[in-house]
Amino acid sequence: QVQLVESGGGLVQAGGSLRLSCVTSGNIFSIKAVGWYHQAPGKQREFVATITPDGRTNYADSVKGRFTISRDDAKNTVSLEINSLKPEDTAVYSCSAVTDRGYYWGQGTQVTVSS
């Protein structure tokens, strides 16, 4: 199995930035992709960005140009840099790993953007 632990959330002002981290462990060689998602209270979880082991990335239109996903293989970590933040970016941000044995999720980290 795969375990994922997110960190880096917090309270920031509009226009600010944060760097979120997702540390993976377990059978990381089985991971086909890692994605970041966010979910505001009472709303559906939304796709934000994904990255594959060979470095291919994909972004939601709403964050393209503001958010950047990357990986650090030495630390088994996938990061999401979130920039030019808006109050509507406020949500719980979670990472997910897709493997040949199933889908795994972290616990999430709260991002709150004040106006």
MITIBA-763571 format. One line per field, with one value per residue: residue number from 1; y, x, z of N, C-alpha, C in turn. Coordinates in nm, 3 decimals, padded with zeros to 5 digits, m for minus. Each point is the difference from the previous one (the first is absolute). Layout:
N
titor: [NUM,...]
ny: [Y,...]
nx: [X,...]
nz: [Z,...]
cay: [Y,...]
cax: [X,...]
caz: [Z,...]
cy: [Y,...]
cx: [X,...]
cz: [Z,...]
***
This chain:
115
titor: [1,2,3,4,5,6,7,8,9,10,11,12,13,14,15,16,17,18,19,20,21,22,23,24,25,26,27,28,29,30,31,32,33,34,35,36,37,38,39,40,41,42,43,44,45,46,47,48,49,50,51,52,53,54,55,56,57,58,59,60,61,62,63,64,65,66,67,68,69,70,71,72,73,74,75,76,77,78,79,80,81,82,83,84,85,86,87,88,89,90,91,92,93,94,95,96,97,98,99,100,101,102,103,104,105,106,107,108,109,110,111,112,113,114,115]
ny: [m00.117,00.114,00.074,00.100,00.095,00.086,00.111,00.111,m00.043,00.097,00.110,00.047,00.115,00.057,m00.069,m00.068,m00.073,m00.127,m00.084,m00.081,m00.092,m00.103,m00.054,m00.079,m00.113,m00.112,m00.060,00.095,m00.113,m00.025,00.119,00.014,00.066,00.125,00.021,00.128,00.001,00.076,00.026,00.087,00.048,m00.113,m00.008,m00.031,m00.110,00.088,m00.039,m00.005,m00.106,m00.057,m00.098,m00.045,m00.126,00.010,00.065,m00.073,00.120,00.022,00.106,00.030,00.036,m00.021,m00.089,m00.029,00.005,m00.052,m00.126,m00.059,m00.114,m00.063,m00.070,m00.059,m00.073,00.080,00.081,m00.067,00.122,00.027,00.113,00.090,00.082,00.066,00.073,00.132,m00.035,m00.058,00.076,m00.008,00.016,00.060,m00.101,m00.125,00.000,m00.098,m00.093,m00.053,m00.129,m00.018,m00.123,m00.107,00.041,00.123,00.075,00.092,00.044,00.122,00.057,00.069,00.118,00.079,00.059,00.111,00.065,00.099,00.078]
nx: [00.082,m00.066,00.086,m00.085,00.091,m00.102,00.062,00.009,m00.119,m00.089,00.010,m00.044,00.056,m00.104,00.040,m00.011,00.096,m00.016,00.076,m00.082,00.017,00.027,00.027,00.055,m00.059,00.066,m00.088,00.093,00.065,m00.109,00.043,m00.116,m00.055,00.035,m00.112,m00.024,m00.082,m00.107,m00.047,m00.093,m00.032,m00.069,00.121,m00.006,00.072,00.096,00.024,00.127,00.078,00.069,00.078,00.066,00.043,m00.040,m00.076,m00.089,m00.046,m00.103,m00.069,m00.078,m00.095,m00.068,00.099,m00.018,00.133,m00.072,m00.035,00.097,m00.013,00.069,00.109,00.032,00.062,00.100,m00.105,m00.025,00.018,m00.129,00.037,m00.075,00.059,m00.065,m00.016,00.017,00.000,m00.117,m00.093,m00.035,00.130,m00.070,00.068,m00.041,00.132,m00.028,00.092,00.008,00.020,00.022,m00.033,00.074,00.009,m00.014,m00.089,00.091,m00.040,00.051,00.037,00.075,00.018,m00.036,m00.054,00.028,m00.070,00.053,m00.106]
nz: [00.000,m00.016,00.069,00.025,00.022,00.010,m00.038,00.072,00.037,m00.009,00.073,m00.117,m00.031,m00.058,m00.106,00.114,00.057,m00.032,00.067,m00.064,00.094,m00.079,00.117,m00.091,00.039,00.030,m00.077,00.012,m00.027,00.071,00.038,m00.059,00.101,00.028,00.064,m00.019,00.104,m00.016,00.122,m00.035,00.121,m00.003,m00.053,m00.128,00.014,m00.023,m00.122,00.039,00.024,m00.100,00.043,m00.107,00.019,m00.127,00.088,m00.062,m00.030,00.080,m00.043,00.103,m00.085,00.111,m00.005,m00.127,00.013,00.099,m00.026,00.070,m00.067,00.094,m00.027,00.115,m00.092,00.033,00.006,m00.112,m00.046,m00.003,m00.060,00.059,m00.086,00.093,m00.109,00.019,00.126,m00.018,00.058,m00.127,00.024,00.095,00.055,00.019,00.000,m00.085,00.026,m00.121,00.027,m00.129,00.042,m00.030,00.126,m00.046,00.061,00.027,00.120,00.006,00.114,m00.085,m00.059,00.102,m00.105,00.068,m00.092,00.067,m00.008]
cay: [00.117,00.129,00.100,00.136,00.097,00.137,00.106,00.127,00.089,00.106,00.121,00.098,00.108,m00.003,00.035,m00.070,m00.131,m00.109,m00.120,m00.119,m00.118,m00.130,m00.101,m00.134,m00.110,m00.129,m00.052,00.119,m00.036,m00.035,00.120,00.040,00.145,00.066,00.118,00.089,00.035,00.081,m00.011,00.097,m00.058,m00.011,m00.007,m00.118,00.004,00.042,m00.025,00.115,m00.029,m00.132,m00.020,m00.139,m00.025,00.054,00.145,00.064,00.073,00.044,00.096,00.053,00.131,00.104,00.024,00.002,00.126,00.043,m00.112,m00.083,m00.129,m00.051,m00.114,m00.015,m00.145,m00.030,00.012,m00.064,00.107,00.079,00.130,00.089,00.141,00.071,00.140,00.096,m00.064,00.072,m00.059,m00.118,m00.114,m00.056,m00.137,m00.104,m00.052,m00.138,m00.067,m00.134,m00.084,m00.106,m00.114,m00.119,m00.067,00.082,00.144,00.038,00.141,00.054,00.054,00.134,00.115,00.112,00.128,00.106,00.123,00.113,00.112]
cax: [m00.082,00.067,m00.045,00.027,m00.016,00.009,00.033,00.028,m00.114,m00.003,m00.076,00.075,m00.078,m00.016,00.121,00.112,00.038,00.035,00.054,m00.055,00.081,m00.062,00.104,m00.049,00.076,m00.055,00.036,m00.006,00.032,m00.125,m00.078,m00.012,m00.015,m00.038,m00.079,m00.048,m00.140,m00.046,m00.141,m00.054,m00.112,m00.126,00.018,00.066,00.144,00.036,00.134,00.088,00.117,00.059,00.134,00.035,00.140,00.090,m00.002,m00.110,m00.090,m00.129,m00.059,m00.133,00.004,m00.015,00.125,00.111,00.070,00.016,00.046,00.102,00.023,00.134,00.036,00.137,00.011,00.086,m00.081,m00.129,m00.094,m00.062,m00.035,m00.087,00.019,m00.124,00.036,m00.105,m00.116,m00.127,m00.086,m00.067,00.090,m00.013,m00.048,00.091,00.076,00.040,00.068,m00.048,00.087,m00.064,00.089,m00.064,m00.069,m00.109,00.010,00.035,m00.017,00.052,m00.098,m00.034,00.054,m00.091,00.048,m00.098,00.046,m00.079,m00.006]
caz: [00.000,m00.005,00.095,m00.042,00.107,m00.049,00.093,m00.061,m00.002,00.099,m00.028,m00.076,m00.058,m00.145,m00.071,00.057,m00.052,00.090,m00.062,00.061,m00.023,00.014,00.017,m00.026,00.056,m00.034,m00.133,m00.086,m00.137,m00.066,m00.027,m00.140,m00.004,00.124,m00.028,00.104,m00.010,00.112,00.031,00.093,00.076,m00.070,m00.144,m00.053,m00.018,m00.134,m00.050,m00.007,m00.082,00.012,m00.054,m00.017,00.036,m00.101,00.005,m00.073,00.089,m00.049,00.092,m00.022,m00.063,00.100,00.071,m00.094,00.004,00.139,00.081,m00.063,00.063,m00.024,00.083,00.046,00.015,00.114,00.121,m00.027,00.028,m00.105,00.056,m00.075,00.032,m00.032,m00.006,m00.034,00.061,00.008,00.103,m00.052,00.009,00.133,m00.006,00.044,m00.112,00.024,m00.109,m00.030,m00.082,m00.076,m00.015,m00.054,00.110,00.049,00.011,00.136,00.031,00.123,00.093,m00.041,00.072,m00.019,m00.052,00.016,m00.061,00.046,m00.092]
cy: [00.125,00.091,00.137,00.094,00.138,00.094,00.130,00.097,00.105,00.115,00.100,00.108,m00.017,00.052,m00.072,m00.137,m00.098,m00.113,m00.120,m00.122,m00.126,m00.104,m00.138,m00.104,m00.131,m00.044,00.113,m00.033,m00.042,00.121,00.036,00.150,00.049,00.128,00.081,00.037,00.095,m00.009,00.103,m00.063,00.001,m00.010,m00.129,00.020,00.030,m00.034,00.131,m00.024,m00.143,00.000,m00.150,m00.022,00.054,00.151,00.070,00.060,00.037,00.089,00.029,00.141,00.113,00.035,00.009,00.139,00.054,m00.109,m00.081,m00.129,m00.049,m00.120,00.003,m00.148,m00.039,00.002,m00.068,00.097,00.065,00.129,00.074,00.142,00.076,00.150,00.087,m00.045,00.095,m00.062,m00.126,m00.124,m00.069,m00.138,m00.091,m00.059,m00.139,m00.053,m00.144,m00.071,m00.108,m00.110,m00.116,m00.080,00.082,00.148,00.036,00.150,00.035,00.060,00.141,00.106,00.122,00.123,00.101,00.130,00.113,00.114,00.128]
cx: [00.087,m00.061,00.041,m00.029,00.023,00.040,00.016,m00.116,00.008,m00.088,00.090,m00.094,m00.011,00.125,00.124,00.021,00.024,00.062,m00.050,00.084,m00.082,00.112,m00.061,00.091,m00.072,00.050,m00.009,00.029,m00.124,m00.082,00.005,m00.012,m00.032,m00.073,m00.031,m00.145,m00.034,m00.151,m00.038,m00.117,m00.129,00.010,00.070,00.152,00.032,00.145,00.079,00.115,00.045,00.141,00.027,00.146,00.100,m00.012,m00.109,m00.099,m00.129,m00.063,m00.144,00.011,m00.002,00.130,00.120,00.062,00.021,00.060,00.102,00.019,00.140,00.025,00.148,00.017,00.085,m00.077,m00.136,m00.115,m00.050,m00.049,m00.095,00.024,m00.123,00.027,m00.120,m00.134,m00.119,m00.084,m00.071,00.089,m00.008,m00.064,00.096,00.067,00.053,00.077,m00.048,00.100,m00.082,00.103,m00.076,m00.073,m00.115,00.031,00.021,m00.006,00.071,m00.111,m00.046,00.065,m00.084,00.074,m00.112,00.060,m00.093,00.006,00.047]
cz: [00.000,00.106,m00.050,00.117,m00.057,00.112,m00.077,m00.008,00.109,m00.043,m00.071,m00.051,m00.151,m00.068,00.050,m00.061,00.114,m00.081,00.079,m00.037,00.024,00.004,m00.016,00.063,m00.032,m00.136,m00.103,m00.145,m00.079,m00.041,m00.148,m00.018,00.140,m00.036,00.124,m00.031,00.114,00.013,00.104,00.074,m00.081,m00.151,m00.040,m00.003,m00.146,m00.031,m00.007,m00.096,00.021,m00.056,m00.004,00.037,m00.101,m00.016,m00.078,00.097,m00.070,00.106,m00.035,m00.058,00.103,00.072,m00.092,m00.006,00.139,00.089,m00.079,00.080,m00.038,00.089,00.035,00.032,00.121,00.131,m00.013,00.022,m00.128,00.064,m00.092,00.049,m00.046,00.017,m00.038,00.056,00.011,00.111,m00.048,m00.007,00.136,m00.007,00.075,m00.123,00.036,m00.119,m00.010,m00.089,m00.067,m00.021,m00.064,00.107,00.056,00.003,00.146,00.016,00.129,00.084,m00.036,00.086,m00.036,m00.052,00.013,m00.052,00.042,m00.101,00.066]
***
